[in-house]
Amino acid sequence: MMKNQELQNLVQLEIKNRESVSDIIGMNMMKRVLFELEHLEKNPQFQLTYSRILVDSCDFNNDLVHKLLEYAYFINKRK
């Protein structure tokens, strides 16, 4: 299981990658994920909601998506 900060770093890289190919929708989606991870780091009671966004609009062959969904599942189950 990856740590929050490790996921934040991967999401920041994904944002940069999406900027370079002008994927505005994907970039904004990843910015939302980053926002939630940052808030969770500050407030452990923060409720992650990004998993619904990823399930509805992402490619499940993407390793980052799998890591993010696994992390959200773990955090939500822990509460």
C-alpha positions in Angstrom: 0.0 0.0 0.0 1.4 3.4 -1.0 1.5 6.3 1.4 -0.5 9.5 0.9 2.6 11.6 0.0 3.8 9.0 -2.5 0.4 9.1 -4.2 0.5 12.9 -4.2 3.8 12.8 -6.0 2.5 10.4 -8.6 -0.6 12.5 -9.1 1.5 15.7 -9.6 3.5 13.9 -12.3 0.2 12.8 -14.0 -1.0 16.4 -13.9 2.2 17.5 -15.7 1.8 14.7 -18.2 -1.7 15.7 -19.0 -0.7 19.3 -19.3 1.8 18.4 -21.9 -0.8 16.7 -24.1 -3.6 19.4 -23.4 -5.8 16.9 -21.6 -7.7 19.5 -19.7 -10.5 17.2 -18.4 -8.0 14.6 -17.2 -5.8 17.3 -15.7 -8.6 18.8 -13.7 -9.7 15.4 -12.5 -6.2 14.7 -11.2 -6.1 18.1 -9.6 -9.3 17.1 -7.7 -7.6 13.9 -6.6 -4.6 15.8 -5.4 -6.8 18.3 -3.5 -8.5 15.4 -1.7 -5.2 13.7 -0.8 -3.8 16.9 0.5 -6.9 17.5 2.7 -6.8 14.0 4.0 -3.2 14.4 5.0 -4.2 17.5 7.1 -7.5 16.1 8.4 -7.7 12.3 8.8 -11.5 12.5 9.0 -11.7 14.0 5.5 -14.0 11.8 3.3 -12.4 10.8 0.0 -14.8 11.1 -2.9 -12.5 10.8 -5.9 -13.0 7.1 -6.4 -16.5 7.8 -7.9 -14.9 10.2 -10.4 -12.2 7.7 -11.3 -14.6 4.8 -11.7 -16.8 6.8 -14.0 -14.2 8.3 -16.2 -10.8 6.6 -16.1 -9.0 3.8 -17.9 -8.8 0.8 -15.6 -5.5 -0.3 -17.3 -3.8 2.7 -15.7 -1.6 1.7 -12.8 -2.1 5.0 -11.0 -5.9 4.6 -11.1 -5.6 1.2 -9.4 -3.3 2.6 -6.7 -5.7 5.5 -6.0 -8.7 3.3 -5.9 -6.9 0.8 -3.6 -5.9 3.7 -1.3 -9.4 5.2 -1.2 -10.9 1.7 -0.4 -8.3 1.2 2.5 -8.9 4.7 3.9 -12.7 4.5 3.7 -12.7 1.0 5.3 -10.5 2.2 8.1 -13.1 4.8 9.1 
